[in-house]
Every structure is written in C-alpha cells, then in structure tokens.
C-alpha cells in the first residue's frame, strides 16, 4: 500500500512506551515517513516531556508501570486541547476503549498493528491537528478585525493613529509591551485595546497603580501572601501576577516603584 507524502511542516510526534524495542522501531518508521519523532521511555517520562515539547501528535501505549497511557492522554489534553492522542494496547477491551474515547483520545489501535495502518491514522491525526489550528487562527483573526473596527479608541490625530496601528501590530504577539507618555494621555486605554485584540482577550485584564501603594503593600498585591506572614494577613491572598495568568496584567506607573520592587 502506498501512502501519500506529508504536506507542509512535518508533524512532531511524541512516542511513549515502556519497551525500548517498540520505541526504536516506531521512531525509525516515523522518521522514514516524514514525521519528526521523539520518544519517552515510560508514562512518567512522557508526562514530563509533553509540556516542554508540545508535540503535534502523541502516540502512547496504554498499559505502563506507574503512569498509564490514559494519564498521558489527560496531561496532553490539559497542555494542548487540540493535540490528537493515539492509544496503543495489546489488551483491548470495550471498557478501556470507551474510557479512552471519553477522555478525548483521537484513536484506539490494538497491537499488533500493520505499519501502513498506523501511518494512515497518524496522517489523519496530522490533518485533524492542522485543521483545528487553522480554524482557531481564523476565528482569532476574525475576532481581532471585528474588535479593531468596533472598539477602536476614538481619536484622529496622526500621532494617535500611529500608536493605534502599532498596538494592532503587537497585540497578536506574546511580546511584553512598555507604554510611555504623560499622565492622562491614554496609556491604560492603549493597554486595554492591546488586550482586546490579543489571543488573551477571553481572560482577565488586571491593572494596578504602582505609584499609589507603599512598597510593602504593593509587593503583597503583586505576589500575594500566606496567612500570618505579617500583621493583618488574616488569610491567604493570591497575587495579581497569578490572578492574571493567561490574561493581561497592566502595571500602571511602574516607574514610580522602588528599585527593589522593579527587580522583583
């Protein structure tokens, strides 16, 4: 059976198994077929590699000591909900297959399998992944354009329009942005505009006026504290850096803080 060649960027596949022989044979097979394979010996190693590798596809055995393939599947889906996870098992049962589907597995293949059968599944998974990513990107672009036209801050002067265009350019990126200007010129307006056009817009926009709080209180607000760490700390408090996770945190007047706080 002749399989079509992969188009575009080669997908990165993380192979997880507790048998070295299977890892080696699958790595060679996938490499020869145009994939970029990575291996992890055992479920624990697979779970540890997923966050730093962020593979396009995960191919994992189900029955492994310590950490099972279903746990690998769960970790992969938490890190990236769009990643297809293919489970391999030599002891397939209807119950285990149903559990895999309920957990979000892309496919459940029984060992021993033919190479062409696995490769066909991997190609479908790669196409599925590509379509999901393209769909998400398209939705974000449509949302960004809608917000650009409907929620653009009002102003007609050339310097202001130049600032807006720069904000629209940087908003889709993960860059850290420094906004400078006199008091009252609209720094927070620009910060909120960048947030609304960014991929973080579905999460929180938090801000704090760094110049309005004494150093000790500002540090507590930024980083949080635990109950009893100082007088008046009657309960644990989550810091704003943590609260703004996945969203945007605007540090207003950060230049007014002390040098030690800025370093922290």
HUJOTA-V510314 format. One record per helix or strand of 3 or more residues. SS is the DSSP state (helix for helix, strand for strand). FROM is the first residue (numbers start at 1). TO is the last residue. If there is no record, write none. Layout:
[[SS:FROM:TO] [SS:FROM:TO]]
This chain:
[[strand:12:17] [helix:20:32] [strand:36:41] [helix:43:53] [strand:57:61] [helix:69:79] [strand:84:89] [helix:94:102] [strand:107:110] [helix:115:150] [helix:158:171] [helix:187:197] [strand:205:209] [helix:210:212] [helix:215:223] [helix:240:243] [strand:248:252] [helix:254:256] [helix:259:263]]
